[in-house]
């Protein structure tokens, strides 16, 4: 769940 963590850590929109 990389995108999930990334979104929670950076709080940015989907970009992957």
Order of alpha helices (4+ residues) and beta strands (2+ residues): alpha
